[in-house]
Amino acid sequence: MTTVVLFATFVVLLLMNVPIAITLGLSSLAALIVENIDFIVVPMNVYAASSKFVLLAIPFFILGGNIMEKAGISKRLIDLAEAFVGHLKGGMAMVVVIVACFFAAISGSGPATVAALGMILIPAMAKTGYSTEFSSALMASAGAIGVIIPPSITFVVYGSIAGASIGTLFIAGVIPGILMGLGLAIVALLVGRKLQLKTLPKTSGRDRWLAFKDAFWGLLMPVIILGGIYGGIFTPTEAAAVSAVYGLVVGIFIYKSINLKDVYGLLVDSASQTSVVMLITATASLFAWVITVSGIGNAISTMFISFTGGSTVIFFIIVNIILLIAGAFLDSTSALYIFTPLFLPVANALGVNLIHLGVVMIVNLAIGLVTPPVGVNLYVACGIGKVNLAKISKAAIPLILMSLLILILVTYVPQVSLFLTNLM
């Protein structure tokens, strides 16, 4: 009965377009009523879920990303990429992917990457000869790399749930993120072969040096963060705070594009974005707790183990199918809180590396950012490119297919994720 009430309420509210945080919370409360559990568990569970030290990384990474965006780093990264590949046929598409990868390493968020870069790059791609629909779809797909390339807020969430090393997760996301970028660039170049594309004039070595010099301080941010973590200088949570301070120093004293009056607005915006993530974290953790306490989780895990017959291949097929469907309806944080506790016991029973599992889950959810009906990146790109959801979804099909090929590679060749971690 509890299972029916929990999931039926969840589905009905989701279909009514109720915000996901409210949906998770109300469906959890409905299940608590059926189970006759005192509501005192709600504040206790919410506090326990949101008071983890590791989650402090989320507001700091969000603040650091907002500061670097305000500092004008996105424009400098675009200028740098254009200087090196803008003269090639399809070069502007390559600029989109390259800049998205770099900016992802600064913002750690898919929608933030699309919002920061789309205003400039979608019109720029359209001017070179790509359709606005494909330009918007590529921007949305490239922005999804933001949840894979470290430092990623999504990895922080997974690490806090699974008890996995966030630093190791960060390094495990490097190669899959780069492969995703290469795959998207290949699709864009293949699409561009059929078009009469305009190119930018080839820049001189001096202009390339000046572009690199201008973007240097922004490029240095992920180097400092990751270098500090793997050099044992600070933890991932401390690295997030360092990123915010570093962004302020660069924005105020080097680029001089941020003044003290801007800091208040940046803090308010970052707090607003953080509150959304933390509200989802709180209600999703309550939802996951209900699944565990009611015995639903154990039943599902037992069913998984018996169904897989000890085969990791079948296990990952199930994981990918579930997450690809869930990613089309749920945000990454909600999906991780709901499904990670279900997959972990099965993964442990089968001897699956939890770092590998985390990367597979995050790549799935990255694809979910560009799959309708709730692909967040698609909606952001739609608003910027002024195209409707149906057209951008159609244009995104070859990009999604390439992303699925990368997912298969990441899933069934564990060394794609674990190679760099084994060198640590």
Secondary structure, DSSP 8 states (H G I E B T S, - for coil): -HHHHHHHHHHHHHHTT--HHHHHHHHHHHHHHHHT--TTHHHHHHHHHH--GGGGHHHHHHHHHHHHHHTTHHHHHHHHHHHHHTTSTTHHHHHHHHHHHHHHHHH--HHHHHHHHHHHHHHHHHHHT--HHHHHHHHHHHHGGGGTSSS-HHHHHHHHHHT--HHHHHHHTHHHHHHHHHHHHHHHHHHHTTS---------HHHHHHHHHHHHHHHHHHHHHHHHHHTTSS-HHHHHHHHHHHHHHIIIIIS----HHHHHHHHHHHHHHHHHHHHHHHHHHHHHHHHHHTTHHHHHHHHHHHHHTT-HHHHHHHHHHHHHHHHTTS-HHHHHHHHHHHHHHHHHHHT--HHHHHHHHHHHHHHHTTSTTS-HHHHHHHHHHT--HHHHHHHHHHHHHHHHHHHHHHHH-THHHHHHHHT-
